[in-house]
Amino acid sequence: MWMWILTVVNVRKACCLLVVAGSLVAAEGWSQPRRDREEEVLKLTSSQKQQLLQLRNRERSSLERQRDLVQKAETLYQEMAGLMAQEVPPSELIRKFEEMQRLRQEAERLQFERVLEMREILTVEQRQRMVSLIARRRLGRP
């Protein structure tokens, strides 16, 4: 049973990485200085900036759907964690776990689709810079 919890933690880490990778597409929540800094590091052309903006606008409903899925999965995770100490049938925990996994997988798929679209806009060099940005952000650096 505890192995499931460890799996959930690993899935959560993987989901976080995907969310960070697609953050340029989902940048509507960024402060303008951060967005400008990211664009500067990637050395985006004005055409690329425009394409990414169009992509963000076009994908807004997908982003909202992804956020909703992640929130529902988090709620299920919290419910499941609360049930672990109670006398509930394992089948109930399994059902909640499987539903949580399904929600997270769908959220990750939506994110991955946006990352692929963004990838088509960037050059190989810019993609490499983006990977460096992601690595730095994971280490807590701006």
Protein Blocks (a to p, Z undefined) as FASTA:
>chain_A
ZZmmmmmmmmmmmmmmmmmmmmmmmmmmpcfklmmmmmmmnopafklmmmmmmmmmmmmm
mmmmmmmmmmmmmmmmmmmmmmmmpccdfklmmmmmmmmmmmmmmmmmmmmmmmmmmmmm
pcfklmmmmmmmmmmmmnopZZ
